[in-house]
């Protein structure tokens, strides 16, 4: 299915001049969109996708990309939207959650919590990571998904209909990433397991100092070892103070 029209827009006010207010009423930045994307009141809601009309507590572009993936699947007939009643109920739920969490203001009319919103979209796309399966088949990946950094790579662990694109990582290497349709990427697991290394890389600016301290053996210590040393020193210090106190007063 081909798109009749693609409109690109930006700005600080929710104004969509190309749409009649009969189709999408807007009042003080307040709009009623299913998943911040679809107008439930028109005859064929899946044919009009408004992508990116939300404000996330977190990275916005991955959520925009997830909406685009979902819209493409809807246009190709691989997914279907729920009935109008279900969409209206979901919009009401989101509006209640926004009202409970944020003060009433135009800037908070279309808030979206990043991780819950991404999980909702991933469930529609069909790319939600199967955590229960990883618990038994890949415990290390399960640990990083549950207790580690929440990164968009996790929504590339499963999928189909892949093609090749190139993306530059922080260390300037090039990864081959299959990424269309639901879009599995064979490198997603490794990217999740090594994300902390890429987070730490920009902070490695004192190489000379690290080299100097390594002669004392401190440069190789991780945080657990440092904490263990601190605990031992604190215990020794407490024992010395207790001994002195007993000698002085008993």
C-alpha positions as CSV (number, residue, x, y, z in Angstrom):
1,X,0.0,0.0,0.0
2,X,1.4,3.4,-1.0
3,X,1.1,6.6,1.0
4,X,-1.0,9.4,-0.6
5,X,0.9,12.1,1.3
6,X,3.7,12.4,3.8
7,X,3.9,15.6,5.8
8,X,7.0,16.6,7.8
9,X,6.5,19.1,10.5
10,X,8.0,20.5,13.7
11,X,7.4,23.2,16.3
12,X,6.5,24.0,19.8
13,X,2.7,24.1,19.4
14,X,0.4,21.2,18.5
15,X,-1.0,22.7,15.3
16,X,-1.8,20.5,12.2
17,X,-3.1,22.9,9.5
18,X,-3.6,20.1,7.0
19,X,-6.2,18.4,9.1
20,X,-9.6,19.6,9.8
21,X,-10.6,20.1,13.4
22,X,-13.6,17.8,12.6
23,X,-11.0,15.0,12.1
24,X,-8.7,15.9,15.0
25,X,-9.8,18.5,17.5
26,X,-7.0,20.2,19.2
27,X,-7.5,22.3,22.3
28,X,-4.6,23.7,24.4
29,X,-2.3,21.1,22.9
30,X,-4.7,18.3,24.0
31,X,-5.3,15.7,21.3
32,X,-6.9,12.2,21.5
33,X,-4.7,9.8,19.7
34,X,-4.4,6.0,20.2
35,X,-0.8,5.3,21.3
36,X,-0.1,9.0,20.5
37,X,-0.6,8.1,16.9
38,X,-4.0,7.2,15.5
39,X,-7.4,9.1,15.4
40,X,-9.9,6.5,16.6
41,X,-13.0,8.3,15.3
42,X,-12.3,8.2,11.5
43,X,-13.5,5.3,9.3
44,X,-10.1,3.8,8.7
45,X,-7.8,4.8,11.6
46,X,-4.8,2.9,10.4
47,X,-4.6,5.0,7.2
48,X,-3.6,8.1,9.1
49,X,-0.5,7.8,11.3
50,X,0.8,10.8,13.2
51,X,4.3,9.9,14.2
52,X,6.3,11.6,16.9
53,X,3.5,13.6,18.5
54,X,4.5,12.9,22.1
55,X,7.1,13.9,24.7
56,X,9.0,11.1,26.3
57,X,10.9,10.9,29.6
58,X,13.8,9.4,27.8
59,X,15.0,9.2,24.2
60,X,12.3,10.2,21.7
61,X,13.8,8.9,18.4
62,X,13.7,5.2,19.3
63,X,10.0,5.6,20.0
64,X,9.4,7.5,16.8
65,X,11.2,4.6,14.9
66,X,9.0,2.1,16.7
67,X,5.9,3.9,15.7
68,X,7.1,4.0,12.1
69,X,7.7,0.2,12.2
70,X,4.2,-0.4,13.5
71,X,2.7,1.9,10.9
72,X,4.5,0.1,8.1
73,X,3.2,-3.2,9.3
74,X,-0.4,-1.8,9.5
75,X,-0.2,-0.6,5.9
76,X,1.1,-3.9,4.7
77,X,-1.8,-5.7,6.4
78,X,0.4,-7.6,8.8
79,X,-1.2,-5.9,11.9
80,X,-4.6,-4.6,12.7
81,X,-5.8,-1.9,15.1
82,X,-8.4,-2.8,17.8
83,X,-12.0,-1.6,17.7
84,X,-12.8,2.1,18.3
85,X,-14.1,1.3,21.8
86,X,-10.9,-0.3,22.9
87,X,-8.8,2.6,21.5
88,X,-10.9,5.2,23.2
89,X,-10.6,3.3,26.5
90,X,-6.8,3.2,26.1
91,X,-6.7,6.9,25.4
92,X,-8.7,7.5,28.6
93,X,-6.3,5.4,30.6
94,X,-3.3,7.4,29.3
95,X,-5.0,10.7,30.0
96,X,-5.7,9.6,33.6
97,X,-2.1,8.6,34.1
98,X,-0.8,11.9,32.8
99,X,-3.2,13.9,35.0
100,X,-2.2,11.9,38.1
101,X,1.6,12.4,37.5
102,X,2.0,15.8,36.0
103,X,0.6,19.2,36.8
104,X,-2.0,20.6,34.3
105,X,-0.1,22.4,31.5
106,X,0.0,22.5,27.7
107,X,3.5,20.9,27.7
108,X,2.2,17.8,29.6
109,X,-0.8,16.9,27.5
110,X,1.1,14.2,25.5
111,X,3.7,12.8,27.9
112,X,4.9,9.2,27.4
113,X,7.0,7.2,29.8
114,X,9.8,5.8,27.6
115,X,10.1,2.2,28.7
116,X,6.3,1.4,29.2
117,X,5.6,3.2,25.9
118,X,8.3,1.3,24.0
119,X,7.0,-2.0,25.5
120,X,3.5,-1.2,24.4
121,X,4.6,-0.4,20.8
122,X,6.9,-3.5,20.8
123,X,3.9,-5.7,21.7
124,X,2.1,-4.3,18.7
125,X,5.1,-4.6,16.3
126,X,5.9,-8.1,17.6
127,X,9.5,-7.4,18.7
128,X,9.1,-7.5,22.5
129,X,12.1,-9.4,24.0
130,X,10.9,-12.8,25.4
131,X,12.2,-12.4,28.9
132,X,10.7,-15.6,30.3
133,X,12.5,-17.6,27.6
134,X,15.8,-15.9,28.2
135,X,15.5,-16.7,31.9
136,X,16.1,-20.4,31.0
137,X,18.0,-20.2,27.7
138,X,20.2,-17.2,28.2
139,X,20.5,-16.1,31.9
140,X,23.2,-13.6,31.2
141,X,21.1,-11.7,28.6
142,X,18.1,-12.0,31.0
143,X,20.1,-10.3,33.8
144,X,21.2,-7.5,31.5
145,X,17.7,-6.9,30.2
146,X,16.1,-6.9,33.7
147,X,18.8,-5.2,35.8
148,X,20.9,-3.4,33.2
149,X,20.6,-0.3,31.0
150,X,17.3,-0.1,29.1
151,X,18.5,0.4,25.5
152,X,16.6,0.2,22.1
153,X,18.8,-2.8,21.1
154,X,16.4,-5.0,23.1
155,X,13.7,-4.5,20.5
156,X,16.0,-5.9,17.8
157,X,16.5,-9.3,19.5
158,X,13.6,-10.9,17.7
159,X,11.9,-10.3,14.4
160,X,11.9,-11.3,10.7
161,X,12.2,-9.9,7.2
162,X,15.6,-8.4,7.7
163,X,17.8,-6.4,5.4
164,X,21.2,-4.8,5.8
165,X,22.0,-1.3,7.0
166,X,25.2,0.2,8.4
167,X,25.5,2.0,11.7
168,X,28.6,3.5,13.3
169,X,29.1,2.7,16.9
170,X,30.9,4.9,19.5
171,X,34.2,3.1,19.0
172,X,34.0,3.9,15.2
173,X,33.5,0.3,14.2
174,X,30.8,-0.5,11.7
175,X,28.1,-3.1,12.5
176,X,26.0,-4.9,9.9
177,X,22.5,-4.5,11.2
178,X,19.5,-6.3,9.7
179,X,16.6,-4.0,10.5
180,X,13.3,-4.0,8.7
181,X,9.9,-5.4,9.4
182,X,9.9,-6.4,13.1
183,X,13.6,-6.3,12.4
184,X,15.9,-8.7,14.3
185,X,19.6,-7.8,14.4
186,X,22.1,-10.5,15.0
187,X,24.4,-8.1,16.9
188,X,21.7,-6.9,19.3
189,X,22.6,-9.4,22.1
190,X,26.3,-8.4,22.0
191,X,25.4,-4.7,21.9
192,X,23.3,-5.1,25.1
193,X,26.0,-7.1,26.9
194,X,28.6,-4.5,26.1
195,X,26.7,-1.3,26.4
196,X,28.4,-0.3,29.7
197,X,31.8,-0.4,27.9
198,X,30.5,2.2,25.4
199,X,29.1,4.3,28.1
200,X,32.4,4.4,29.9
201,X,34.5,5.0,26.8
202,X,34.0,8.8,26.6
203,X,35.1,9.2,30.2
204,X,38.5,7.6,29.6
205,X,40.3,10.9,29.2
206,X,43.1,10.5,31.7
207,X,45.1,7.7,30.1
208,X,48.4,9.0,31.5
209,X,47.1,9.1,35.1
210,X,45.7,5.6,34.7
211,X,49.1,4.4,33.5
212,X,50.8,6.0,36.5
213,X,48.4,4.5,39.1
214,X,48.6,1.1,37.5
215,X,52.1,0.6,38.8
216,X,50.5,0.5,42.3
217,X,48.0,-2.1,41.0
218,X,45.1,0.3,41.6
219,X,44.2,0.9,38.0
220,X,43.0,-2.7,37.5
221,X,40.6,-2.7,40.5
222,X,36.9,-2.8,39.8
223,X,34.3,-1.3,42.1
224,X,33.6,-4.5,44.0
225,X,37.3,-4.9,44.9
226,X,37.4,-1.2,45.9
227,X,34.4,-1.7,48.2
228,X,35.8,-4.8,49.7
229,X,39.1,-3.0,50.5
230,X,37.1,-0.2,52.1
231,X,35.1,-2.6,54.2
232,X,38.3,-4.3,55.4
233,X,40.0,-1.0,56.3
234,X,36.9,0.2,58.1
235,X,36.8,-3.1,60.1
236,X,40.5,-2.7,61.0
237,X,40.0,0.9,62.0
238,X,37.0,0.0,64.2
239,X,39.0,-2.8,65.9
240,X,41.8,-0.3,66.7
241,X,39.5,2.2,68.1
242,X,37.8,-0.4,70.2
243,X,41.1,-1.6,71.6
244,X,42.2,2.0,72.5
245,X,38.9,2.7,74.1
246,X,39.1,-0.5,76.3
247,X,42.6,0.3,77.3
248,X,41.7,3.8,78.4
249,X,38.5,3.3,80.3
250,X,38.6,-0.3,81.5
